[in-house]
Amino acid sequence: MVLNIIIGTLAAAYIVFNFIISNRMDVKAMTAKFITGQNVVGKIATNIFYAPAWVLKGLKFLAINLIK
């Protein structure tokens, strides 16, 4: 029971962090923060963690360009 609450809380925090990053940073800032200057392990770890933020940015880009 307690473990389910902890896992649910962590999952919700993960989703919230990705939505915040997706809304507050543009693609250039995300690239500078998550790719430029990182070693290989850092690039892999941050981009796995923020993969939903990258997907949301891509969906936003497609929606804006396809609707116009």
N, CA, C and O atoms as CSV, one atom per row, in Angstrom:
chain,resi,resn,atom,element,x,y,z
A,1,MET,N,N,0.823,-1.190,0.000
A,1,MET,CA,C,0.000,0.000,0.000
A,1,MET,C,C,0.875,1.265,0.000
A,1,MET,O,O,0.692,2.158,-0.827
A,2,VAL,N,N,1.815,1.321,0.929
A,2,VAL,CA,C,2.702,2.485,1.011
A,2,VAL,C,C,3.590,2.557,-0.223
A,2,VAL,O,O,3.863,3.646,-0.728
A,3,LEU,N,N,4.036,1.416,-0.708
A,3,LEU,CA,C,4.881,1.386,-1.898
A,3,LEU,C,C,4.127,1.912,-3.119
A,3,LEU,O,O,4.710,2.610,-3.949
A,4,ASN,N,N,2.850,1.588,-3.237
A,4,ASN,CA,C,2.049,2.101,-4.347
A,4,ASN,C,C,1.914,3.616,-4.284
A,4,ASN,O,O,1.938,4.286,-5.317
A,5,ILE,N,N,1.774,4.152,-3.095
A,5,ILE,CA,C,1.682,5.601,-2.936
A,5,ILE,C,C,3.003,6.262,-3.322
A,5,ILE,O,O,3.003,7.296,-3.989
A,6,ILE,N,N,4.112,5.683,-2.917
A,6,ILE,CA,C,5.423,6.230,-3.252
A,6,ILE,C,C,5.653,6.180,-4.759
A,6,ILE,O,O,6.115,7.159,-5.344
A,7,ILE,N,N,5.338,5.062,-5.387
A,7,ILE,CA,C,5.522,4.932,-6.837
A,7,ILE,C,C,4.612,5.902,-7.576
A,7,ILE,O,O,5.031,6.516,-8.558
A,8,GLY,N,N,3.383,6.048,-7.122
A,8,GLY,CA,C,2.458,6.998,-7.748
A,8,GLY,C,C,2.937,8.430,-7.620
A,8,GLY,O,O,2.823,9.217,-8.559
A,9,THR,N,N,3.472,8.767,-6.458
A,9,THR,CA,C,4.005,10.111,-6.239
A,9,THR,C,C,5.208,10.378,-7.130
A,9,THR,O,O,5.319,11.457,-7.713
A,10,LEU,N,N,6.107,9.411,-7.244
A,10,LEU,CA,C,7.272,9.572,-8.118
A,10,LEU,C,C,6.863,9.683,-9.588
A,10,LEU,O,O,7.438,10.474,-10.335
A,11,ALA,N,N,5.880,8.899,-9.998
A,11,ALA,CA,C,5.399,8.971,-11.384
A,11,ALA,C,C,4.769,10.337,-11.664
A,11,ALA,O,O,4.988,10.919,-12.726
A,12,ALA,N,N,3.996,10.838,-10.722
A,12,ALA,CA,C,3.378,12.152,-10.894
A,12,ALA,C,C,4.442,13.251,-10.951
A,12,ALA,O,O,4.336,14.174,-11.759
A,13,ALA,N,N,5.464,13.155,-10.097
A,13,ALA,CA,C,6.544,14.140,-10.117
A,13,ALA,C,C,7.297,14.098,-11.446
A,13,ALA,O,O,7.662,15.141,-11.987
A,14,TYR,N,N,7.529,12.899,-11.969
A,14,TYR,CA,C,8.201,12.737,-13.259
A,14,TYR,C,C,7.416,13.425,-14.368
A,14,TYR,O,O,7.992,14.120,-15.204
A,15,ILE,N,N,6.120,13.234,-14.372
A,15,ILE,CA,C,5.273,13.862,-15.389
A,15,ILE,C,C,5.269,15.374,-15.227
A,15,ILE,O,O,5.359,16.106,-16.213
A,16,VAL,N,N,5.167,15.840,-14.004
A,16,VAL,CA,C,5.153,17.280,-13.743
A,16,VAL,C,C,6.476,17.920,-14.164
A,16,VAL,O,O,6.469,18.971,-14.805
A,17,PHE,N,N,7.604,17.310,-13.820
A,17,PHE,CA,C,8.907,17.852,-14.225
A,17,PHE,C,C,9.003,17.967,-15.742
A,17,PHE,O,O,9.499,18.971,-16.254
A,18,ASN,N,N,8.539,16.960,-16.461
A,18,ASN,CA,C,8.617,17.008,-17.916
A,18,ASN,C,C,7.701,18.077,-18.497
A,18,ASN,O,O,8.080,18.745,-19.458
A,19,PHE,N,N,6.514,18.255,-17.944
A,19,PHE,CA,C,5.630,19.320,-18.415
A,19,PHE,C,C,6.220,20.694,-18.140
A,19,PHE,O,O,6.125,21.589,-18.979
A,20,ILE,N,N,6.829,20.868,-16.975
A,20,ILE,CA,C,7.444,22.159,-16.644
A,20,ILE,C,C,8.590,22.471,-17.604
A,20,ILE,O,O,8.681,23.581,-18.128
A,21,ILE,N,N,9.457,21.499,-17.831
A,21,ILE,CA,C,10.581,21.710,-18.752
A,21,ILE,C,C,10.070,21.989,-20.159
A,21,ILE,O,O,10.588,22.870,-20.846
A,22,SER,N,N,9.067,21.251,-20.586
A,22,SER,CA,C,8.529,21.435,-21.932
A,22,SER,C,C,7.922,22.821,-22.111
A,22,SER,O,O,8.048,23.416,-23.182
A,23,ASN,N,N,7.270,23.338,-21.085
A,23,ASN,CA,C,6.621,24.644,-21.196
A,23,ASN,C,C,7.570,25.811,-20.999
A,23,ASN,O,O,7.375,26.863,-21.607
A,24,ARG,N,N,8.579,25.661,-20.177
A,24,ARG,CA,C,9.439,26.796,-19.831
A,24,ARG,C,C,10.691,26.933,-20.681
A,24,ARG,O,O,11.276,28.015,-20.740
A,25,MET,N,N,11.114,25.866,-21.339
A,25,MET,CA,C,12.354,25.930,-22.115
A,25,MET,C,C,12.047,25.743,-23.600
A,25,MET,O,O,11.187,24.947,-23.976
A,26,ASP,N,N,12.769,26.494,-24.436
A,26,ASP,CA,C,12.653,26.242,-25.863
A,26,ASP,C,C,13.675,25.173,-26.257
A,26,ASP,O,O,14.470,24.722,-25.431
A,27,VAL,N,N,13.641,24.783,-27.515
A,27,VAL,CA,C,14.497,23.688,-27.969
A,27,VAL,C,C,15.973,24.045,-27.843
A,27,VAL,O,O,16.780,23.196,-27.464
A,28,LYS,N,N,16.337,25.280,-28.152
A,28,LYS,CA,C,17.752,25.678,-28.033
A,28,LYS,C,C,18.223,25.614,-26.589
A,28,LYS,O,O,19.347,25.186,-26.323
A,29,ALA,N,N,17.384,26.031,-25.661
A,29,ALA,CA,C,17.768,25.978,-24.248
A,29,ALA,C,C,17.859,24.528,-23.767
A,29,ALA,O,O,18.749,24.186,-22.988
A,30,MET,N,N,16.946,23.682,-24.225
A,30,MET,CA,C,16.996,22.268,-23.857
A,30,MET,C,C,18.254,21.615,-24.411
A,30,MET,O,O,18.893,20.812,-23.731
A,31,THR,N,N,18.609,21.958,-25.645
A,31,THR,CA,C,19.819,21.407,-26.240
A,31,THR,C,C,21.054,21.860,-25.472
A,31,THR,O,O,21.946,21.057,-25.199
A,32,ALA,N,N,21.109,23.135,-25.126
A,32,ALA,CA,C,22.259,23.656,-24.384
A,32,ALA,C,C,22.360,23.024,-23.001
A,32,ALA,O,O,23.458,22.738,-22.525
A,33,LYS,N,N,21.238,22.810,-22.369
A,33,LYS,CA,C,21.247,22.281,-20.995
A,33,LYS,C,C,21.481,20.775,-20.959
A,33,LYS,O,O,22.216,20.288,-20.100
A,34,PHE,N,N,20.869,20.031,-21.877
A,34,PHE,CA,C,20.870,18.571,-21.798
A,34,PHE,C,C,21.869,17.872,-22.711
A,34,PHE,O,O,22.149,16.690,-22.511
A,35,ILE,N,N,22.418,18.568,-23.710
A,35,ILE,CA,C,23.315,17.910,-24.663
A,35,ILE,C,C,24.697,18.554,-24.679
A,35,ILE,O,O,25.703,17.863,-24.519
A,36,THR,N,N,24.755,19.864,-24.868
A,36,THR,CA,C,26.034,20.548,-24.998
A,36,THR,C,C,26.802,20.509,-23.676
A,36,THR,O,O,26.269,20.866,-22.625
A,37,GLY,N,N,28.038,20.079,-23.741
A,37,GLY,CA,C,28.894,20.060,-22.570
A,37,GLY,C,C,28.724,18.859,-21.656
A,37,GLY,O,O,29.405,18.759,-20.635
A,38,GLN,N,N,27.839,17.958,-22.000
A,38,GLN,CA,C,27.623,16.756,-21.188
A,38,GLN,C,C,28.538,15.644,-21.683
A,38,GLN,O,O,28.889,15.589,-22.862
A,39,ASN,N,N,28.918,14.762,-20.768
A,39,ASN,CA,C,29.617,13.566,-21.221
A,39,ASN,C,C,28.574,12.560,-21.718
A,39,ASN,O,O,27.374,12.822,-21.642
A,40,VAL,N,N,29.023,11.432,-22.217
A,40,VAL,CA,C,28.111,10.472,-22.844
A,40,VAL,C,C,27.058,9.974,-21.850
A,40,VAL,O,O,25.879,9.878,-22.189
A,41,VAL,N,N,27.477,9.664,-20.650
A,41,VAL,CA,C,26.540,9.158,-19.643
A,41,VAL,C,C,25.522,10.228,-19.279
A,41,VAL,O,O,24.340,9.929,-19.112
A,42,GLY,N,N,25.966,11.462,-19.155
A,42,GLY,CA,C,25.054,12.557,-18.850
A,42,GLY,C,C,24.043,12.784,-19.951
A,42,GLY,O,O,22.864,13.009,-19.678
A,43,LYS,N,N,24.495,12.728,-21.200
A,43,LYS,CA,C,23.576,12.884,-22.330
A,43,LYS,C,C,22.508,11.802,-22.323
A,43,LYS,O,O,21.322,12.081,-22.498
A,44,ILE,N,N,22.940,10.575,-22.121
A,44,ILE,CA,C,21.991,9.453,-22.134
A,44,ILE,C,C,21.009,9.568,-20.980
A,44,ILE,O,O,19.803,9.419,-21.177
A,45,ALA,N,N,21.507,9.830,-19.779
A,45,ALA,CA,C,20.642,9.875,-18.600
A,45,ALA,C,C,19.632,11.023,-18.670
A,45,ALA,O,O,18.445,10.819,-18.415
A,46,THR,N,N,20.094,12.225,-19.011
A,46,THR,CA,C,19.161,13.353,-19.045
A,46,THR,C,C,18.155,13.222,-20.175
A,46,THR,O,O,16.993,13.596,-20.016
A,47,ASN,N,N,18.584,12.702,-21.304
A,47,ASN,CA,C,17.646,12.586,-22.410
A,47,ASN,C,C,16.668,11.436,-22.236
A,47,ASN,O,O,15.566,11.483,-22.782
A,48,ILE,N,N,17.039,10.414,-21.496
A,48,ILE,CA,C,16.055,9.390,-21.148
A,48,ILE,C,C,15.030,9.971,-20.180
A,48,ILE,O,O,13.827,9.766,-20.340
A,49,PHE,N,N,15.518,10.700,-19.172
A,49,PHE,CA,C,14.604,11.282,-18.186
A,49,PHE,C,C,13.669,12.300,-18.831
A,49,PHE,O,O,12.475,12.313,-18.533
A,50,TYR,N,N,14.193,13.150,-19.706
A,50,TYR,CA,C,13.392,14.206,-20.315
A,50,TYR,C,C,12.855,13.842,-21.697
A,50,TYR,O,O,12.484,14.734,-22.460
A,51,ALA,N,N,12.805,12.571,-22.033
A,51,ALA,CA,C,12.251,12.142,-23.325
A,51,ALA,C,C,10.812,12.619,-23.529
A,51,ALA,O,O,10.485,13.075,-24.624
A,52,PRO,N,N,9.937,12.533,-22.515
A,52,PRO,CA,C,8.582,13.068,-22.731
A,52,PRO,C,C,8.568,14.571,-23.022
A,52,PRO,O,O,7.707,15.037,-23.768
A,53,ALA,N,N,9.489,15.328,-22.457
A,53,ALA,CA,C,9.554,16.764,-22.742
A,53,ALA,C,C,9.936,17.001,-24.204
A,53,ALA,O,O,9.386,17.886,-24.860
A,54,TRP,N,N,10.886,16.203,-24.710
A,54,TRP,CA,C,11.252,16.311,-26.124
A,54,TRP,C,C,10.066,15.955,-27.016
A,54,TRP,O,O,9.833,16.615,-28.029
A,55,VAL,N,N,9.324,14.930,-26.652
A,55,VAL,CA,C,8.148,14.524,-27.436
A,55,VAL,C,C,7.090,15.620,-27.409
A,55,VAL,O,O,6.495,15.922,-28.443
A,56,LEU,N,N,6.847,16.216,-26.254
A,56,LEU,CA,C,5.881,17.303,-26.172
A,56,LEU,C,C,6.307,18.495,-27.024
A,56,LEU,O,O,5.469,19.128,-27.667
A,57,LYS,N,N,7.602,18.805,-27.032
A,57,LYS,CA,C,8.100,19.883,-27.895
A,57,LYS,C,C,7.857,19.561,-29.363
A,57,LYS,O,O,7.449,20.429,-30.136
A,58,GLY,N,N,8.108,18.309,-29.745
A,58,GLY,CA,C,7.873,17.901,-31.133
A,58,GLY,C,C,6.408,17.963,-31.510
A,58,GLY,O,O,6.066,18.406,-32.606
A,59,LEU,N,N,5.540,17.523,-30.613
A,59,LEU,CA,C,4.099,17.590,-30.881
A,59,LEU,C,C,3.614,19.030,-30.983
A,59,LEU,O,O,2.778,19.348,-31.828
A,60,LYS,N,N,4.133,19.896,-30.127
A,60,LYS,CA,C,3.778,21.305,-30.190
A,60,LYS,C,C,4.232,21.918,-31.504
A,60,LYS,O,O,3.491,22.682,-32.123
A,61,PHE,N,N,5.450,21.587,-31.933
A,61,PHE,CA,C,5.974,22.083,-33.200
A,61,PHE,C,C,5.101,21.622,-34.366
A,61,PHE,O,O,4.754,22.417,-35.239
A,62,LEU,N,N,4.745,20.331,-34.376
A,62,LEU,CA,C,3.892,19.806,-35.453
A,62,LEU,C,C,2.508,20.447,-35.434
A,62,LEU,O,O,1.965,20.783,-36.487
A,63,ALA,N,N,1.945,20.615,-34.267
A,63,ALA,CA,C,0.610,21.208,-34.179
A,63,ALA,C,C,0.611,22.645,-34.674
A,63,ALA,O,O,-0.294,23.055,-35.400
A,64,ILE,N,N,1.619,23.407,-34.288
A,64,ILE,CA,C,1.688,24.807,-34.717
A,64,ILE,C,C,1.884,24.895,-36.223
A,64,ILE,O,O,1.260,25.727,-36.881
A,65,ASN,N,N,2.749,24.042,-36.776
A,65,ASN,CA,C,3.033,24.133,-38.206
A,65,ASN,C,C,1.955,23.503,-39.072
A,65,ASN,O,O,1.778,23.915,-40.219
A,66,LEU,N,N,1.235,22.525,-38.563
A,66,LEU,CA,C,0.186,21.916,-39.364
A,66,LEU,C,C,-1.123,22.698,-39.308
A,66,LEU,O,O,-1.911,22.636,-40.252
A,67,ILE,N,N,-1.371,23.424,-38.232
A,67,ILE,CA,C,-2.599,24.174,-38.103
A,67,ILE,C,C,-2.560,25.444,-38.946
A,67,ILE,O,O,-3.587,25.866,-39.476
A,68,LYS,N,N,-1.382,26.057,-39.074
A,68,LYS,CA,C,-1.259,27.292,-39.852
A,68,LYS,C,C,-1.494,27.041,-41.270
A,68,LYS,O,O,-1.432,27.966,-42.080
